[in-house]
Structures are given as C-alpha cells and as structure tokens.
C-alpha cells in the first residue's frame, strides 16, 4: 500500500459521500425541512460539540459519545451522538419563554462511538422535528402523520409505521415485584418475542405478558386484543394512549400500513409515552423513529414528542434522481452562452482551454450535450 493510499484510509464506520449522492442527500434534507416548515416547525442549528455535562444530561447516550478536552475552558466536551437532546436544551433555555406548543426542526450530522448491525455507519445525517409542550394524543399523531406524509411526498414506497408504548411493559413488570436480574431477563425475552422464555421466567404472572405478545400485528386486530387484556393501572393508561394515537392516525390516513407492538422497548429507553418507528418495504433498517419524552428538570419539566429521520437509510429507499441535463460549452463560445443555458436549467460545464474535439471533451467530463453556434446538440453515438 502506498503512503498516499494509507493517508486516504478512513476509520471504520466513516466514509466520504461522493457525487451524486452528496447532492442527493442535501436535496432530501431540504425537502423534508420544507415539508415540516409547512406545519409551523422552525429550524434551529445546534453546535456539533457541547460541554459534556449539558449534552449528556438524562439522554442515556454516554456510551455512544466521543469526548474531548476544550483547550479554552479546560472542561470536557462531547461530540453529539443525537440532536434531540440539543433541541430539548434550546427549548428549555434559549426558548423557554416562547409560546407553547413550540415546533422546532433541524438537520445535521451526528457521530457515534459504534455502529449497529443494521446501521454500521458511525456518522450520518439526521433530519428531525420536535413538538414541545402539548400532552394530548393529537401531538403524537401530528408528528407521526407529518413524518409519513413527508416520506410519501419524497417517493418512499411501501411505507409502514410501527407504534409502541415503552412504558406499558415496564408498568407490568413493576407490578410483579421481581428482582433486578429477573426483570432484566424477562424484559429481554419480551424484546425477543420469546414465548417460551416468558413462560419460563414469568411463572404464575405470565398470562398478561403472553397476551401482550399476541397483541402484536396490524392495528385493528392488535388493538382489539390489547383492549381485552387485564393490565395494571399504569399499563392500562399506556395502552389506552397507544390506542388513541393509532385511532387518530387511522382516521386521518386509512391507507397507511399501521402495526402495533406493545412490548417493544429496545432503543426507546428514554421515551415516556407512545413511540414509533418508520419502515419501507424491501429496505433494510429504519427510516426513522421517535416518540414522547420529557424535557427540562423539576418545576420546568415539560412533555414533548418528536421524530428523527435517517438520511443514510432514505438514500437506499428512494428512487435515484434524474440525471441533470449537462452540456459542455467550449472555451471558444461567447461568455453569455453558458449563462443563458444555466438560466434555462442546464448544468453548463465551461471549457477553460481550447480543445481539439469538443465532443470528446464533453464525454470526458460526463456531459450529454455540447454547445454549438446552431444550438445545443446531443453527443454522437
């Protein structure tokens, strides 16, 4: 391996995004932000790095966060591994006096210590939206419907939404008074949808947990089964909230594929209410996820709900954009020729030196047409 090749190596999970994908990703982000802006979500831009104690407070992201020393303040700083905590900080500090509900959006890269099985990249772009203030189910429904509409408008096909209630099973497990290790093992069996494991670990208390495993699937039958389960008060409130949000979504968009998973908990650990994940048929990994959570502390505590879309997955889910009309303008052409072509929507690549053969130069620069005195001409076959 040459010295130049060694210098070009990137760490595992990091990559250069090249043409045309870089432009495609940027265009997707702008379209998504434009869509949520129509709902009143205003864009914010948090910094890439913050003081560690502020960025990681209550976010549960410590193990996924890179840290470094600030040479100015001599305090530890952290590189964001998620933008949502930063937006929560902005909402409860700089915008604490802003009218509620507060609607904010953002787009930006995040960096994580490790990639996952479905998302090996450690750096990728998030586009998100946070609704801060309202506790009503209509807020949850707005965020989910807005995300689904935005993805559909982009051209995502086979879209489905999986709705869960992370606090539901937590409330059931707390009612069983299990020790810490038993509760963790049972929680893991539920996450894996391990019927036999739940039977073995739950003992006489297995009935409601097994019933919850049967309430996984398309919204209609799943919600009907969920309504029949005898649950503790806290779990019943979570189940009813889940059903209310699902009902609002189904009423607003009857054709949207909606599934219910009342036992899903993984990656929703900091959520305090109805949560969701977005998928597309034939696409590996989630297009995005979100849900209800709390922001602030003590007397300033507020409820919020939001969602995050992952641009790396979206690139795989969307049809490739049409190739831009690209014309080569020889160096001998009048100055205004390229300007007029660009005004007409062409990508006009200007020659910088007189070339021997304009068509050969156009092919070399990946153009499909050349400018001539008689007009734009396609390249000879």
N, C-alpha and C positions, 0 to 999 in steps of 0.2 A: 504494500500500500504506500502510495506516495505521500509526502508531507502535506501537500495540498488536500488530498483526499481525507487525511486524518483530521485536518482543521475543519473540513466540511461536515464531519460527523456531528450529529445532534444527540442529546441524551434520550434514553428510552422514553417513549410517550410524547415526545415533542417532534414537530415536523414543520417544514415550510409548506405553505399553501400557495400553489403556483397558478398562473393563468390557465384556463379562465375561471378556476374555482374561487380564487380570492375575490374577484369582482362579483361572482355569483353569490357568494356568502354575504358580501356587503349589501347587495341589492335585496336579498331576502330580509336581512335585518331592517333595512329602511322600510320595506313594505309592511313588515309586522308592526313596527313602531307607528307607521302611518295609520294602520288599521286600528290599533288601540287608542290612538290620539282622537279618533272619531267618537270614542266613548268618554272622552274627557281625561284620559291618562296623560299626564305631563311628564316630559323626560327629565331625568336627573343623571348626573355623571359623577359617581364617587371616585376617589383615587384608587389606584392599583394597590397601594400599600398604606396601612394604618398602624397605629400603636397596637401592640398585641392585646393588651388588656381590654381595649374597647372593641376590637374586631371580633374577638372570640367569646365575649361575654354571653353566656347562655346559648350559644349557637350549636354546640356539640360538634365543632369542626376542628378541634385541636389536632387530632391525629392526621388530618389531611392538609395541614397548613405549613408552608415554608416560613421560617423565621430568619431575621437578620438584625444586626445592630445598627441603629441610626447614629452615624458619626457626629451629628449635630447635637442631639439631645442626650445621647448615650443611653437611650431607652430601647427596649426590644420592640421591633416592628414585625408585622406579619403581612405576607402577600395573600390577598383574598383568594379563598377557595370557593366562595359563593358570594353573589352580590346582594342577596336578600337581606342579610344582617346589616349591610351598609345602608340600604334603603330604610330599614327599620330605625337605624340610628338617626338618619336625616329627619325622619318623620317625628321622632320624639325629642329632637333638639332644635335644629335649624327651622323646622316647620311645625314646631309644637303648637303654635298659635294659629296655624292655618285652619280654615273651616273643614269639618269632617262631614261626610266621608272624603278622605284625601286619596286621590288617584295618582299614582306615580308609575313611570315606566323607565326602562334602562336597556342598554346593550353594552356588553363588554366582555373581554376575555377573563377567564379565571385560571388559576394554576393549582394543581393538587399534587400531593406527595406521591400518590399511587393511582394508577388507572384501574379500572374494573374489568371484569371478564367481558362484559358487553360494550364497555367504552374504555379501550386501552389507552386512549389519548389522555395525557395529564393536563394539557392546555386546550381549551376550546371556548367558543363564544356562547354566551347566554343572552337571550332576549327575555325580559321579564316584565311583570306588571303586578303592582301591589295595591290593594284596596284596604285602606286603613280607617277604622272607626266603626262601621256597622257590624252588628252581631246577627242580623237577620239572615235567613237562608237565601234570600234574594241576592245577597252579596256573593255567596258561594256560587250560585247559579250564574250570575253575571260573568264572573271570572272564567268559569268552565265554558260557557257558551261563547264568550268572546274569543277564547283560545281556539275552540273548534271552528268557529267562523273564519278566523284569520288563516288557519291552516287549509281549510277548504278553498278559500279565496286564492291561496298560493298555488293550488293544484294538487294537494295531497289527496290520494285516493284510498278508499278502504279505511277511513278513519274510525277509530273506536275510542271510547272513554271508559276507563275502569275506575269506579268510585269505591272508596273505602272509608272506614271510621276507625282510626288507630286507637282511640281511647275505649272502644267498645270491649274488646277482649281484655284490655288492661283492667277495666272495671270488673269483668267476670272473674279474672284471676285473683284480684284483690279480695273479692268476696269469699274465696276459697281458703284464705289464710294459709297459703303454702309458704314453706321456707324459700329463701332466695334461690338456691340451686334448683329446687323442684319447679319453681315458677319459670326460671330461665329455660329449663329443659322442655317444659310444656309449651312455652312460647315458641321455641324453635320447632317443635312438632307441628304446631298450628301454622307457622310460616311455610313449612314444607308441605302442608296439606297432608300430613301423615296420619291417616285414620287409625292405624294400628298403634302408633306411638301415643296418640291422645288417649286411646282406650287403656293402654298400659299405665300411663302416667297420671291420669285424672281420677282413676278409681271410681268411687260412687258419684263423683261430681262430673262425670264425663257427659251426661245427657245434653246439657245446653251447648257444650263445646262441639260435640258431634253434630248437633243440629245446625250450629253455625257453619260447619264445613259443608253441610248440604245446602246452605243458603248462598252458594257461590254460583254465579252464572248470569244469564240475561236478566235485565232489570225486572221485568214483570213477574216471572215465577220466583225469582230470588227474593224480592221484597215481600211476596205473599208468604213464603216460608219464614222469613225473618220476623214478620208480624206475629206469627204463631208461637215463637219461642218464649219460654218463661225466663226472663232476664232480671238481674238486679236493677235497682232504680237508675243508677248511673249508666249502666249499659243500655237500658231501655231508652234513656234520653238520647244517647248517641245513635241508636238505631233509628229512632223517630226523626232525628235531624237528617240522617242519611236518606231516609225515605222521602222527606220533604224536598231536599235538594234534587233528588232523582226525579221526583214528580214535576218540579218546575222545568227541568231540562227536557223531560219527555214531552211536556205540554208545548214548550217553545220550539223544539226541533224533533218531531216524531220520527224522522228517518235516521237520526243519529244512532249508531250502534252503542248501546249503553249496557255495561255489565257491572255487577255488584260483587264485591269481595269484602265481607265484613270482618275477616280475620287477618287481612294483610297489614303488616306493621313495619316491615323492613324498609329503611330509608325514609320512613315517616315519623321517626322517633320524636322530633320536636314539635310535631303538629298536635293541636289540641281539639280538632274537630274534623268535619268531613274533608277528605283529601281525594286527590285524583291523579291518574297517570294517563297519558295520551299515546296511542299506538297507531301504526298504519299497517295494513295487510302486506305481508311479504318483506317488511323492513325490520332488521334486527335492532333491538333496543327501543327505548322510549323516545318519543319525540319531545316529551316534556312532562312535567309533574308539578303539583302544587297542593295547596290546601290551607286550612285555617290554623292560625298560630297567634301568639300574643307578643306584643312589643312593649317596651318600657319596663319600669320597675315600681313596685309598691303602689303609691297613690296615683302614679302616672300610667299605670298598666292599661293598655288598650288591646282590643281584639283586631285582627287583620286577616285577610285571606289574599292569596296571590298565586301566581304561576310562573314557571320558568320553562322556556323552550330552548332546546339544544340544537345549535346550528350545524354541528357535525352530523347528527342523525338526519336533520332535514335535507342536507345535501344529497343523502342517499335516497330519500323518499320522494324527491321532486324530479319531474322530467327535466332534462338538460335544456337550457335556454337556447333559443335560435341563434345561430352564428350571425354576428353582426355583419352588415354589408361593409366590406373592406376593399378600398380602392387604392391603388398605387398612383401617386401623382409625380411624374418625372421632374427632375430638378429644373428642366427647361420650361416647365409650364408657368403661366402667369401666376403671380402671388395670390390673386383673388380666386383662382380655380379651386384650391384646397379649401379656402374659407367658404365658398359657396356650396361645395359638396358637404361640408360638415353641417352647414345650416339646413341642408336637405336630409340629414340623418345618416350620412355615410361616415364610416371611420376612414379618414383620409390620411394615408401614410405618405409623407412628402419625401422625395428623394433629396439627398444632400449633395450629391455629386452627379455629374452627367454620366449615365450608364450606357453600356454598349447596346443592350437589348432591354427595353422597358418591361416586356412580358416575362423574361427570365428573372428580372429583379423583383417583379410582383410576386412570382411564385416563391422565390426565396424568402420573401417577407410575409408569406401566408396571406396574400391578397387574392381575391377572386376576380377583380376587375382592374383595368388601367384607364387612366385619363388620356384622351387624345383630343386633338383640336376639333374633331367632329362629335365628341361626346364620350361618355363612359362606355367602355367596351369590355365584355367578358373575355377571360383568357382563352386562347385557342386550346382546343382539346389535344 
